Amino acid sequence: AAGVIQSPRHLIKEKRETATLKCYPIPRHDTVYWYQQGPGQDPQFLISFYEKMQSDKGSIPDRFSAQQFSDYHSELNMSSLELGDSALYFCASSPRGHWQQYFGPGTRLTVT
Amino acid sequence: AQRVTQPEKLLSVFKGAPVELKCNYSYSGSPELFWYVQYSRQRLQLLLRHISRESIKGFTADLNKGETSFHLKKPFAQEEDSAMYYCALWSGANSKLTFGKGITLSVRP
Protein backbone atom coordinates (compact mmCIF):
# COMPACT_ATOMS: atom_id res chain seq x y z
CA ALA A 1 0.00 0.00 0.00
CA ALA A 2 1.13 3.54 -0.70
CA GLY A 3 2.69 5.32 2.26
CA VAL A 4 3.51 8.90 3.06
CA ILE A 5 6.33 10.15 0.87
CA GLN A 6 8.76 12.85 1.84
CA SER A 7 11.40 14.51 -0.25
CA PRO A 8 14.22 15.00 -0.12
CA ARG A 9 15.32 12.36 2.37
CA HIS A 10 18.48 14.25 3.22
CA LEU A 11 19.30 17.92 2.87
CA ILE A 12 22.38 19.88 3.77
CA LYS A 13 22.18 23.65 3.93
CA GLU A 14 24.31 26.45 5.26
CA LYS A 15 23.28 28.97 7.88
CA ARG A 16 20.95 31.68 6.60
CA GLU A 17 19.95 29.64 3.56
CA THR A 18 16.41 28.49 2.82
CA ALA A 19 15.03 24.97 2.53
CA THR A 20 11.80 23.48 1.22
CA LEU A 21 10.60 20.10 2.41
CA LYS A 22 7.82 18.25 0.64
CA CYS A 23 5.26 15.77 1.88
CA TYR A 24 2.92 13.63 -0.19
CA PRO A 25 0.14 12.10 1.94
CA ILE A 26 -1.49 8.74 1.49
CA PRO A 27 -4.19 8.94 -1.22
CA ARG A 28 -7.53 10.16 0.16
CA HIS A 29 -5.89 11.54 3.30
CA ASP A 30 -6.77 15.22 3.53
CA THR A 31 -4.94 16.13 6.72
CA VAL A 32 -1.20 16.64 6.97
CA TYR A 33 0.93 17.16 10.06
CA TRP A 34 4.54 18.32 10.37
CA TYR A 35 6.83 17.36 13.24
CA GLN A 36 10.40 18.27 14.11
CA GLN A 37 12.60 15.76 15.91
CA GLY A 38 15.91 17.10 17.16
CA PRO A 39 18.80 14.75 18.02
CA GLY A 40 17.73 12.57 20.93
CA GLN A 41 14.42 14.40 21.19
CA ASP A 42 10.78 13.43 20.84
CA PRO A 43 8.84 14.59 17.78
CA GLN A 44 7.52 18.10 18.33
CA PHE A 45 4.35 19.13 16.53
CA LEU A 46 4.88 22.09 14.20
CA ILE A 47 1.74 22.63 12.17
CA SER A 48 -1.16 20.82 10.53
CA PHE A 49 -3.42 21.37 7.55
CA TYR A 50 -6.85 20.18 6.57
CA GLU A 51 -8.30 20.82 3.14
CA LYS A 52 -5.55 23.34 2.37
CA MET A 53 -6.28 25.39 5.48
CA GLN A 54 -4.07 25.54 8.52
CA SER A 55 -5.90 23.66 11.26
CA ASP A 56 -3.50 23.82 14.19
CA LYS A 57 -0.16 25.35 15.04
CA GLY A 58 2.48 24.14 17.45
CA SER A 59 5.99 25.31 18.17
CA ILE A 60 6.77 26.47 14.67
CA PRO A 61 9.24 29.36 14.39
CA ASP A 62 8.18 32.47 12.49
CA ARG A 63 10.97 31.75 10.01
CA PHE A 64 9.06 28.66 8.93
CA SER A 65 5.91 28.59 6.85
CA ALA A 66 3.91 25.81 5.34
CA GLN A 67 1.02 25.25 3.02
CA GLN A 68 -1.11 22.48 1.62
CA PHE A 69 -1.94 22.35 -2.05
CA SER A 70 -5.01 21.25 -3.98
CA ASP A 71 -3.58 17.74 -4.45
CA TYR A 72 -3.13 17.64 -0.62
CA HIS A 73 0.62 17.57 -0.72
CA SER A 74 2.29 19.96 1.67
CA GLU A 75 5.49 21.98 1.70
CA LEU A 76 7.40 23.28 4.69
CA ASN A 77 9.47 26.35 3.87
CA MET A 78 12.29 27.25 6.18
CA SER A 79 14.20 30.50 5.86
CA SER A 80 17.23 32.02 7.59
CA LEU A 81 18.29 28.58 8.67
CA GLU A 82 20.08 28.23 11.98
CA LEU A 83 22.30 25.46 13.29
CA GLY A 84 19.55 24.55 15.73
CA ASP A 85 17.20 23.73 12.85
CA SER A 86 19.21 20.58 12.16
CA ALA A 87 16.72 17.82 12.82
CA LEU A 88 14.59 15.10 11.33
CA TYR A 89 11.36 16.53 9.95
CA PHE A 90 8.46 14.12 9.84
CA CYS A 91 5.27 14.49 7.94
CA ALA A 92 2.19 12.45 8.79
CA SER A 93 -1.19 12.16 7.16
CA SER A 94 -4.65 11.01 8.18
CA PRO A 95 -8.25 11.26 7.10
CA ARG A 96 -9.85 14.30 8.72
CA GLY A 97 -10.10 14.00 12.50
CA HIS A 98 -9.05 10.38 12.48
CA TRP A 99 -6.82 9.42 15.36
CA GLN A 100 -4.31 7.38 13.39
CA GLN A 101 -1.53 9.33 11.76
CA TYR A 102 0.66 7.60 9.24
CA PHE A 103 4.21 8.84 9.26
CA GLY A 104 6.61 9.42 6.43
CA PRO A 105 10.27 8.41 6.61
CA GLY A 106 11.35 11.94 7.42
CA THR A 107 13.73 14.45 5.90
CA ARG A 108 17.03 14.82 7.71
CA LEU A 109 18.08 18.45 7.53
CA THR A 110 21.63 19.36 8.44
CA VAL A 111 22.53 23.02 8.75
CA THR A 112 26.25 23.78 8.68
CA ALA B 1 -2.78 21.14 28.54
CA GLN B 2 -1.82 17.62 27.61
CA ARG B 3 1.47 16.09 28.60
CA VAL B 4 3.11 12.69 28.25
CA THR B 5 5.96 11.64 30.49
CA GLN B 6 8.32 8.78 29.87
CA PRO B 7 10.61 8.86 32.90
CA GLU B 8 13.37 6.65 31.55
CA LYS B 9 15.53 7.21 28.48
CA LEU B 10 17.04 3.77 28.15
CA LEU B 11 16.15 0.25 29.15
CA SER B 12 18.65 -2.52 28.49
CA VAL B 13 17.64 -6.14 29.11
CA PHE B 14 18.74 -9.60 28.10
CA LYS B 15 16.73 -11.64 25.64
CA GLY B 16 13.90 -13.44 27.39
CA ALA B 17 13.65 -10.92 30.22
CA PRO B 18 10.41 -9.08 30.96
CA VAL B 19 10.07 -5.51 29.79
CA GLU B 20 8.03 -2.62 31.13
CA LEU B 21 8.24 0.79 29.48
CA LYS B 22 6.63 3.43 31.63
CA CYS B 23 4.31 6.17 30.45
CA ASN B 24 2.29 8.68 32.46
CA TYR B 25 -0.01 11.31 31.08
CA SER B 26 -1.79 14.48 32.00
CA TYR B 27 -5.00 15.34 30.20
CA SER B 28 -8.23 16.96 31.31
CA GLY B 29 -10.51 14.97 29.04
CA SER B 30 -10.90 11.31 28.25
CA PRO B 31 -7.51 10.23 26.92
CA GLU B 32 -6.71 8.25 23.84
CA LEU B 33 -3.28 6.76 24.23
CA PHE B 34 -0.91 5.02 21.89
CA TRP B 35 2.50 3.46 21.72
CA TYR B 36 4.57 4.16 18.62
CA VAL B 37 7.76 2.32 17.72
CA GLN B 38 10.68 3.45 15.61
CA TYR B 39 13.09 0.74 14.52
CA SER B 40 16.55 1.74 13.41
CA ARG B 41 16.41 3.81 10.20
CA GLN B 42 12.66 3.27 9.83
CA ARG B 43 9.67 5.54 10.15
CA LEU B 44 7.50 5.90 13.21
CA GLN B 45 4.74 3.31 13.23
CA LEU B 46 1.82 2.60 15.46
CA LEU B 47 2.32 -0.31 17.84
CA LEU B 48 -0.69 -0.22 20.14
CA ARG B 49 -3.84 1.76 20.80
CA HIS B 50 -5.36 1.56 24.26
CA ILE B 51 -8.91 1.21 23.01
CA SER B 52 -8.13 -1.87 20.97
CA ARG B 53 -6.82 -3.76 24.02
CA GLU B 54 -4.94 -6.13 21.76
CA SER B 55 -1.50 -7.65 21.94
CA ILE B 56 0.89 -6.75 19.15
CA LYS B 57 4.22 -8.58 18.83
CA GLY B 58 3.67 -9.81 22.38
CA PHE B 59 3.32 -6.26 23.76
CA THR B 60 0.34 -5.15 25.82
CA ALA B 61 -0.55 -1.87 27.47
CA ASP B 62 -3.33 -1.15 29.93
CA LEU B 63 -4.73 2.28 30.57
CA ASN B 64 -4.89 3.00 34.30
CA LYS B 65 -6.91 6.16 34.74
CA GLY B 66 -6.40 6.21 38.49
CA GLU B 67 -2.64 6.32 38.11
CA THR B 68 -2.82 8.15 34.75
CA SER B 69 -0.49 5.55 33.30
CA PHE B 70 -0.23 3.53 30.11
CA HIS B 71 2.79 1.30 30.61
CA LEU B 72 3.92 -1.01 27.80
CA LYS B 73 4.77 -4.57 28.79
CA LYS B 74 6.17 -7.70 27.27
CA PRO B 75 6.88 -10.86 29.26
CA PHE B 76 9.81 -12.11 27.17
CA ALA B 77 11.84 -9.59 25.20
CA GLN B 78 13.35 -10.49 21.83
CA GLU B 79 16.38 -8.95 20.12
CA GLU B 80 14.15 -7.62 17.34
CA ASP B 81 12.28 -5.56 19.92
CA SER B 82 15.28 -3.24 20.14
CA ALA B 83 13.96 0.15 19.04
CA MET B 84 12.83 3.56 20.20
CA TYR B 85 9.38 3.56 21.82
CA TYR B 86 7.18 6.63 22.14
CA CYS B 87 4.05 6.96 24.20
CA ALA B 88 1.59 9.43 22.66
CA LEU B 89 -1.70 11.06 23.62
CA TRP B 90 -4.31 12.09 21.11
CA SER B 91 -6.59 15.06 21.64
CA GLY B 92 -9.68 14.82 19.48
CA ALA B 93 -10.50 18.44 20.26
CA ASN B 94 -7.61 19.75 18.19
CA SER B 95 -6.50 16.58 16.41
CA LYS B 96 -3.15 16.88 18.11
CA LEU B 97 -0.81 14.03 18.95
CA THR B 98 1.55 14.73 21.84
CA PHE B 99 4.58 12.48 22.22
CA GLY B 100 6.63 11.59 25.23
CA LYS B 101 10.40 11.90 25.05
CA GLY B 102 10.75 8.27 24.06
CA ILE B 103 12.74 5.39 25.48
CA THR B 104 15.38 3.27 23.80
CA LEU B 105 14.89 -0.42 24.41
CA SER B 106 18.00 -2.49 23.90
CA VAL B 107 17.64 -6.26 24.03
CA ARG B 108 20.94 -8.09 24.29
CA PRO B 109 21.47 -11.70 23.21
Interface residues (C-beta under 8 A of the other chain):
Chain A: G3 V4 T31 Y33 Q41 D42 P43 Q44 F45 S48 Y50 S55 D56 G58 F90 A92 S94 G97 W99 Q100 Q101 F103 G104 P105 G106
Chain B: E32 F34 Q42 R43 L44 Q45 L46 R49 Y86 W90 G92 N94 S95 K96 L97 T98 F99 G100 K101 G102
